[in-house]
């Protein structure tokens, strides 16, 4: 995207028409390792908290260290500073054992304790309490059950509840991300579509190909992924059901098939097609009936659609003004409707993504503020103005995607010659890098909140 256009409009057009613009300048390497999170910019004083190892009531050793996952989640958020277990002067597991004065001396603001017990074979109960150390008040208490193979997810759920109680923001530790990886096997390149927990663990390869995979997009219920595959050297859009692995090819029309994104009700895709005439325009596709509706008809390149949360509007990138900028059009419009330009600040704005509440638009942005670098920025749609640059370290940040709580964005960037992922809070105060250890990862998309 950004790299192609930086070489000039003609060059960018040619690369996009080839359908491989996002794969330029990618270094070779594997991508089999789990992702590792590093907080590169945090708040000045993260909140001190103690997450005491959970007590175990059952035979043998505890089957899982729930407290370690909770501590990692809260610490990786950049908002909390968990106390090392080795520094804890005591390890209470029930309220009667808590001496608040001891924890006040340790300069801890909050204390989380808990117990895990076996209820039946491979099934467990988790009970925990969260305290305000300064006041001695219990803020949260909860009991939940979990099978053995879901204890990590249960730990994420507890971390989500603690995070929301202390920040007022719903936690997203229990959500998932999807992304593309590339690894080299001799002279062959292997592309993988991967789904993982938000912390990079529990990595599952959803699709694999020797031809490029790109543009993954979650369905609103988190059960399907749409993506583009170049199998047979022809772009096609697939929708894959995660639980069963079955996939359906929903578009393999003449020309380019790209940039799919689900409507909020999950019934349609917005996508970019070039068809036989070769011009890139925005369409919607009804997945049930295969009815195709054309929204734009312009000699410029129109691509990268994104739905508003209410499904009434589609935002997209177009170079009809001479440089990539963001426009919007009603999702039920026809080609006679005139799109409305949204972005006016900066000489490059692309890959729009709308915040869950519909107030903000995240884009790949370049302006004098970024010294020629491509960064993640947001526009305030409610007030029709530029909000600010969020990512501040990279030279080539791209592919922003909002977390379902709207408080975080994940994006792709380059670090030491490799493709890595990053996250940044919606106010720009906390930034992280998420590295795979080897190889390249890119095009991340944050999944929705899990549903029952």
N, C-alpha and C positions, 0 to 999 in steps of 0.2 A: 504494500500500500504506500506508505510514506516514502520508502526507498525509491520506488518506481517514479513517482511524480517529481521527486527531487532532481531527476535527470531530464525533466522537461515534459510538457504535455504530450508530445508525440510518443516519446519513449514510454511514458506511463500508460497511454492508451494501448500500445502494442502489447505490453506485458499483461495488462488486465484482460485483454482479449484472448491471450494465451491461457489465462486462468491460473497463473502461477505466481502472481505478484507477491503474495505473502511469503514465498519461499526464496526470495532473493537473498543473497549474501549470508546464507545459513552455513555455519561450520559443520563439519562431519563429526560423528561421535555417537555413542550409545546412549540410551535413556532408560535403563532398567532399574536404576536405584530409586528408592523412596525419595520424596521431596523433603528438604530440610529448610526450616524457617529460621531466619535471622532478622531481628528487629534492628533496622538501620537508622531509624529516627523515631524517638518516642517522646512522651510528655516529660516535663522537667522532673516531676516527682510522682512516679507511679505509686499507687496505693499499696502499702505493705499489708500482706495477708499471709496467714499460716494455714496451710492445708495439711492437717495431720493424717498420717497413714491410717486407713480405716482398720478398725478392729475386726477380727475374724472369729466367727463362731461356727466351727465345723471341724471335721477330721483333717489331720495333716496341715499343710500350708495353705494359705489363701490362694485361690486359683488366679487372681489377677490384682494388680496394683492400681486400683481405681483412683486413688489420690494422686498418683504420679501423672495420670492423664489429665485430671482436673487442673493440677498445678501447671502443666505444660500449656494447656489451653489458655488459662488466665495470664500466664507470663508472656506467651507469644502474642497476646492481644496488644501489648505495649502499655496497657493501662494499669497493670498490677505488678507487684514485686513479691512473688512468693518466697517465703522464708525457706532456706535449705533445711531438709529434715535433720541434718547433723547439728544445726544450731538450735533446735527446739529443746527447751529445758524440761519439757514433759510431753507426753503423747496421750492425751485423754481421748477416749472413744465414746464417752457418754457425758451428758451435762453435769452430773454430780462430781465428776473428776476435774472439772475446769476451775482453775484458780486464776481469775481475771487479773489480779494484781501482778502475777508473774508475767502474763502476756503484755500488760501495760509497760512493765519494765523493759520488755524486749522490743518495745516500740512497734507493736503490731496493732493495726486498726481493726482487722476483722479476723475471725477464727472459724474454720470449718472443720467439724469432726464428724465421724460416722462409723457405722458398723456394717459388715456384710455377713450374712448367714446363709447356710444351705437349706432350702425349703424342701427339695426333693432332688432326685438324681439329675445333676447338671442344670439345676434351677436355683436361683439365688434371690435373696431380698437385700436391698440396699436402703439403709436409713441414715439420714444426715441432718445436722443442725448447723446453721450459720449464725454467728454472734457478732454484735458490735462490742468490741473489747472495751472501748472507753465507757460505754454505758452499762454493759453487761446484759443488754437486751438481746433476746433471740429474734432474729429477723426472718428466718426461714427454717422450716422443718418439713421433711417430706420422706415418704417411703415408696419405693418402686421395686418391681420385680423384673428379673431378666434371666434368660437362658445363658449358659456359659459362653456360647459363641457370639453373644450380643453385649457382653459386659463393657467393651470399649464404647459402644454407642450409648450405653447407660451412663458411663462416665461423662461423655460429651453432653448428655442431657442435663446432668447435674451442673456442669460448668455453665451451660446456657442459662439455667435458673439462677445461679449465683450472679452471673454477669448482668442479667436483667434486673435483679434485685438491687444491685449496687450502682448501676449506671442508668437505669431506666430505658436501656436499649435492648431489644431482643437479641439473644446470643445466636451465633451461626456456627458454633463448633460442631453441631450435629448435622450440618448440611454437607453436600458433596460438590466437587468441581469436576469439570471435564476439560481435557486439553489434548493437543496434538504433540506427539513426540516423533523425533526422527533419529534413527541409528543407522550406522553403516556396517554392512556385513560384506567385507571384501569390496568388490566394485558395485555392489547392490545397495540401494537405500531402502530401508524398511520404515514405513510410516505407520504409526499406531494412534488410535483414538482411545484415550484412557480416562477412566472414571476413578476418582479417589475421594477419600474423606477430605474435608476442608483443610486438615492439617497435613495432607499429603500421604497419609497412611492408607492401608487397604486398597492398594492400587490394583485395578482390574483392566485388562485390555479388552475393549469392546469390539474393535475392528482393527484389522491389520492388512496392509497392502504394500506391494512394491511400487505402486503408483501413488501420487500425492493424495492425502486426505486433508480436508480443511473445513472451516466454518461450522463447527459443532454448535448446536442450539438445543436447549432443554425444552421439553413440553411443560406446560404449567403444572401438571401433576407429578413431574419428576420421573415418569415411568418410561419415557421415550427420548431418544436423541435423533435430531435430524442432522445430516452432514453431507458434504460433497465428496465424492470419490471420482478419481480419474482412471478407474479400471478400464482396460481396453483403449486407453488414450482418448477417452471421451468423458467429459464431465457429466455427472448424473447426481441427482439428489436422492438420498435414501432416508427412510425413517426406520429406526431400529428400536424394538422393545427390549429393555434391559433385562427383565426377569427371564425371558425365554430365549433371547438372542436372535429371534426372528427379525428379518428386516424386509422392507418393501421399497422397491424403487418407484418413486412418485413422480419423477421428472427426468426424462432423458431426451429432451427436445433438441432439434437441430441447433447448433451453435452452443453458446455458453449457458450452463445451468449453475447458478451460484447463490451464495449468501442467504440460505433459508433461515427463517425465524418464525416460530409459532405465534399465532394469535393468542390473546389472553384466554380464550375459551378452548384452545387446542384444536379447533376444527379446520383452521386454515393455515397456510404458510404464506408469508410475504417472501418474495424471492426476486432474483435478478436473472433475466433471460435476454439473449440476443437474437434467438430464432434465426430464420433464414436470411433476414436482411442485415444481420450482423450488428445492430445497434443495441446497446445495453439500456434496458428500461426496467421499471418496477412493475411487478405483477402480484396478484394474490391467487392462490390455488386452493380450492376447496378439496380437502383430503377425502371426503366421502364421495363426492360426485365427479372429481377431476375437472370441475368447471374452472377455467382460467379467466381472470379479469385483468385487463391491462390498465394501469393507472397513469403511466407517463408515456409520452411519445415525443422525443426531442433528440436532435442530433448529438447532444452532449452525452456523456456517460452518466447514467443514473444507476446507483448501486447502493449496497449496504443498508437495506431497509431495517427499521425498528418500529415496533408497535408502541403506542401509548398504552398505559395500563387499562384504560377503558375500552380499548379496541377501536376507537373512533378515528384515530389519526395514525398515519405512517410517516415517520421521519426517514430521510435518506440523504445520501451524499450525491452531489452533482457538481460537475465542473462547468456548468452552463454560464457561469459568471466569469470564467477565465481561470479560476483556481478552485480546488475542492472546497465546497461550503455545504452547509446543512439546510435542507428544505423540508417542508411538510405538506401533506396533502390528505384529504379525508380518505379513509380506507374504502369507502363505497363510491369514490369518484370515478370518472371516466377520463379518457384522454383529452377531453375538451376543458377540463378544470386546470386552472393555472396554479402550480405549486407556489407556496409562500416561503420566501427565504427567511431563515431563522438566525443564522450566524453572520455577523458583520465584523467582528473583531478578530484579527489574525489573518495571515495569508494562506492558511491551510487549516481546515476543520473537516475531519472525516470520521468514519466508523461510529455513528451516533448510537447511544444507548440511553434509555430513559430510566430515571430512578423509579423505584416501586410506587412512590406516592405521586409520580407525575410532575414533580416540581422542577426537577433538574435534568439536564441533558449532558452526559459525559461524552467527550470526543477526543480523538487524537488531534492535537493542536500545535501549531507553530506560529510564532509571532516574534516581535522584537523582545518581548519579555523572556522568551526561551532561548535567545541567542542562536537561533537557527536550529535548535534541537526540537525533536518531536516529543511532546509531553502529554500527559493526561490532564485535561482541563474540564471544567463544567460551566454550563450556562444556566442562569436562573430563568426558567421558562415563565414562572409566575410574574416576574417583573421585566422580562424581555431584556436581560442584560448579562454581560460576561461576569461570571462569579469568580473565577481565578484558576491558576495553574495548581494542580495538586501534587503531581509527581515532580521531584526536584533533582534527581540524581542522574537519570539516564539521558542518553543522546537519542535513543530510538525506542521510545515507549509506544505501544500500540495495543489494539484489541481490548479496550476497557469493558468490564462487565460488573454490574452492581450485585452485591450480596442481597439476599431477599429482605434484610432489615434496612437497606438503604444507607447504612452507616459505613460501609466498606466497598471498595472496588478492587477487583483483581485485574491485572493487565500483563502483557508480555513486554520484555525488554531485553537488552543485551548487556552481558557482564563478562569481562575478560574473554571476549570473542565468542561467547556461547549464548544461546537463547535460554533465558530464565524467566520465571514469573515473579511478579511483585504484587503487593497489596498496599493500598493507601486509604486512610480514613477520608470520609467525604468532606472534612474540613482541612485536610492536608497535614494534620499534625503528627500522624503516626504512619510510618512507611516501613515495609518489610521486603525482604528478598526471599524467594522460595526457589531453592536450587535442587536439581536432581542429582548432583554429584558428577555425572558424566552426561555428555550429549546435549541435545537441544530440546527444549519444550516451549510451546507457544500456543496462541489462540485459546486462552482459557475462557471458560464460561462458568458462572456460578449457578448452581442448581437452586430450586425453590426449597422452602421449608418442607421437611418430610411430612407426608400425610399418613394417617392410619391405614 
